Amino acid sequence: MELDACIKGRRSIRRYADKAVPKEIAEKLMEAGVAAPSGMNAQPWRFVVIEKREAINKLSRRTKELLLGMGQWPENLKDAFKSEKDTIFYGAPLLILICTPKKEGWRDVNLLDSALAAENMFLTAYQEGLGSCFIGFGNFLNQDPKLLADVGVPEDHELIAPLIFGYPAESPAAKPRSVQVLRWER
Ligand SMILES: Cc1cc2nc3c(=O)[nH]c(=O)nc-3n(C[C@H](O)[C@H](O)[C@H](O)COP(=O)(O)O)c2cc1C
């Protein structure tokens, strides 16, 4: 697929078909992730790959609990967080957690590196016929290091980018964009 078409065609997908992502494709996603640039070439990305539905549901339930405990949310989100359904990871068959080692002074660059890796993974997913979505709410799981350790995120690592993937069961329209240049001096 042409890169332009890939960049413009990708969408965040929140409904998935009940079909597993082949292992080779999951591997390809992570290879695309680590092809991203990184500050001082630190390549800080570590991946935790979760396909077990019960494990994803457990993380989803805990995320909702943490979010509800945080107080003020709009009614629609409150309803979603109270729902029995997987309203966090949308029933996606593949959850990849990008984590980075906790290291004094490196958090900002780790965030940027992880975001760059995530977009590479999203574009590759789209090229392979998969949908994807960044699940920022999942980062609240950092408040439960024990549960994260249970799924494979060591306590000396931070979860930065929870990403879901799967075969899409919806095709949402593009959200409008505009290029807002504050100044362009020539
Ligand atoms: C840092 C970040 C966090 C996000 N967190 C969530 C999330 O927790 N749940 C969700 O449904 N979508 C989440 N999204 C997806 C955005 O809502 C989506 O990218 C945005 O609405 C634009 O739509 P598009 O990706 O289809 O172009 C997140 C995206 C980013 C970049």
The ligand as a Gaussian input file, in Angstrom:
#p B3LYP/6-31G(d) Opt

LIG

0 1
 C       -2.481000       9.285000      23.232000
 C       -3.817000       8.750000      22.753000
 C       -4.694000       8.187000      23.671000
 C       -5.908000       7.650000      23.234000
 N       -6.707000       7.015000      24.139000
 C       -7.866000       6.455000      23.722000
 C       -8.671000       5.699000      24.630000
 O       -8.338000       5.521000      25.809000
 N       -9.816000       5.156000      24.158000
 C      -10.211000       5.308000      22.861000
 O      -11.267000       4.791000      22.497000
 N       -9.460000       5.995000      21.964000
 C       -8.305000       6.569000      22.357000
 N       -7.495000       7.224000      21.458000
 C       -7.909000       7.341000      20.052000
 C       -8.344000       8.773000      19.698000
 O       -9.623000       9.026000      20.234000
 C       -8.340000       8.905000      18.141000
 O       -7.021000       8.766000      17.680000
 C       -8.891000      10.252000      17.688000
 O      -10.261000      10.373000      18.004000
 C       -8.727000      10.456000      16.169000
 O       -9.377000       9.416000      15.459000
 P       -8.562000       8.499000      14.430000
 O       -7.467000       7.805000      15.194000
 O       -9.575000       7.537000      13.871000
 O       -7.997000       9.388000      13.363000
 C       -6.281000       7.744000      21.861000
 C       -5.374000       8.295000      20.950000
 C       -4.156000       8.775000      21.378000
 C       -3.193000       9.314000      20.371000

